[in-house]
Amino acid sequence: MSTSTDTFALQLDGITKHFGGIVAIKHFDLQIKPGEIVALVGDNGAGKSTLVKIISGMYQPTAGEIRLNGAPTNFRDPSDARTKGVEVVYQDLALVDLQPVYMNMFLGRELRKKPFGTLDRREMAAQTQALVDELDVRIPSAKAPLSDLSGGQRQGIAIARATNWASSLVLMDEPTAALGVAETARVEQIIMRLRERGAGVLIVSHNMEQVFRVADRVTVLRRGTQVATKRIDEVTHNELIAMITGLTS
Ligand SMILES: Nc1ncnc2c1ncn2[C@@H]1O[C@H](COP(=O)(O)OP(=O)(O)OP(=O)(O)O)[C@@H](O)[C@H]1O
């Protein structure tokens, strides 16, 4: 029987996407182990968003296979992908300002008390507090309204929520694009803690320093073609830039 140590959280085989005559992704392969952080990099128009949309169920691939925890799968739509264990941290966060942190954590998956189905606020707050403590997301309280939180704290909550529900993969698209330096550093610490939670992590980033700080491996797309996948300690900054741009210095 296979175990989590020999089964990939995510496996992409030959993923291809055409938009009419445009080939946005050409035969893309990737395996992500549980607890591994892989960065997806590439210049504008390289195909990163298209790939993220395929893995999150928004687009169907033209060809290729997706496996989650070893099982071949396909996604009808984003909610199907979520049900199957892929959670996405979106740039616009998708959080609700007027609700407390714990309600945001359980959005659409609220815990309810028997027999009348009223919200089990106490249990949701307790589970949220335990999770934010574990990931070291520093917020005043799980019961605080989301509107009390800074941008970095909100992003921490969005990441905590994703990792709480992801049985296979957490996908992040530019998770620190809107944050300042100190908040970016905090959010990167939270991302690195996801290794211990066991889901695979795929992070799209334009920030090369960030890629070197958080990722175990990096995969490079250039105009829809996968140029290389490298361990982060096997590549230099200049080599990575050369792979992204196609220019050698
Ligand atoms: N819905 C679509 N219809 C037609 N072409 C598309 C569509 N989505 C993306 N493309 C094309 O596919 C290619 C890859 O685009 P994509 O947005 O995936 O790149 P990207 O790497 O995410 O770029 P950026 O960093 O600018 O967001 C581009 O040539 C783009 O014009």
The ligand as an SDF file (V2000), in Angstrom:
LIG
                    3D

 31 33  0  0  0  0  0  0  0  0999 V2000
   -9.1130   33.1710  -21.7160 N   0  0  0  0  0  0  0  0  0  0  0  0
   -8.1340   33.3060  -22.6200 C   0  0  0  0  0  0  0  0  0  0  0  0
   -8.3990   33.3600  -23.9460 N   0  0  0  0  0  0  0  0  0  0  0  0
   -7.4070   33.4850  -24.8510 C   0  0  0  0  0  0  0  0  0  0  0  0
   -6.1190   33.5570  -24.5390 N   0  0  0  0  0  0  0  0  0  0  0  0
   -5.7790   33.5010  -23.2470 C   0  0  0  0  0  0  0  0  0  0  0  0
   -6.7630   33.3720  -22.2170 C   0  0  0  0  0  0  0  0  0  0  0  0
   -6.1280   33.3410  -21.0190 N   0  0  0  0  0  0  0  0  0  0  0  0
   -4.8170   33.4470  -21.2920 C   0  0  0  0  0  0  0  0  0  0  0  0
   -4.6050   33.5400  -22.6160 N   0  0  0  0  0  0  0  0  0  0  0  0
   -3.3010   33.6320  -23.2960 C   0  0  0  0  0  0  0  0  0  0  0  0
   -2.4860   32.5920  -22.7850 O   0  0  0  0  0  0  0  0  0  0  0  0
   -1.1480   33.0460  -22.5890 C   0  0  0  0  0  0  0  0  0  0  0  0
   -0.7640   32.8640  -21.1290 C   0  0  0  0  0  0  0  0  0  0  0  0
   -1.4600   33.8300  -20.2940 O   0  0  0  0  0  0  0  0  0  0  0  0
   -1.4720   33.8020  -18.6970 P   0  0  0  0  0  0  0  0  0  0  0  0
   -2.4130   34.8430  -18.2580 O   0  0  0  0  0  0  0  0  0  0  0  0
   -1.6920   32.4120  -18.2480 O   0  0  0  0  0  0  0  0  0  0  0  0
    0.0240   34.2330  -18.3800 O   0  0  0  0  0  0  0  0  0  0  0  0
    0.6650   34.6510  -16.9790 P   0  0  0  0  0  0  0  0  0  0  0  0
    1.9820   33.9550  -16.9220 O   0  0  0  0  0  0  0  0  0  0  0  0
   -0.2730   34.3750  -15.8830 O   0  0  0  0  0  0  0  0  0  0  0  0
    0.8750   36.2060  -17.1310 O   0  0  0  0  0  0  0  0  0  0  0  0
    0.7730   37.3800  -16.0170 P   0  0  0  0  0  0  0  0  0  0  0  0
    1.9680   37.2410  -15.1340 O   0  0  0  0  0  0  0  0  0  0  0  0
    0.8210   38.6060  -16.8700 O   0  0  0  0  0  0  0  0  0  0  0  0
   -0.5260   37.2020  -15.3050 O   0  0  0  0  0  0  0  0  0  0  0  0
   -1.1040   34.4820  -23.0630 C   0  0  0  0  0  0  0  0  0  0  0  0
   -0.6780   34.4780  -24.3980 O   0  0  0  0  0  0  0  0  0  0  0  0
   -2.5590   34.9200  -22.9570 C   0  0  0  0  0  0  0  0  0  0  0  0
   -2.8320   35.9400  -23.8910 O   0  0  0  0  0  0  0  0  0  0  0  0
  1  2  1  0
  2  3  1  0
  2  7  2  0
  3  4  2  0
  4  5  1  0
  5  6  2  0
  6  7  1  0
  6 10  1  0
  7  8  1  0
  8  9  2  0
  9 10  1  0
 10 11  1  0
 11 12  1  0
 11 30  1  0
 12 13  1  0
 13 14  1  0
 13 28  1  0
 14 15  1  0
 15 16  1  0
 16 17  2  0
 16 18  1  0
 16 19  1  0
 19 20  1  0
 20 21  2  0
 20 22  1  0
 20 23  1  0
 23 24  1  0
 24 25  2  0
 24 26  1  0
 24 27  1  0
 28 29  1  0
 28 30  1  0
 30 31  1  0
M  END
$$$$
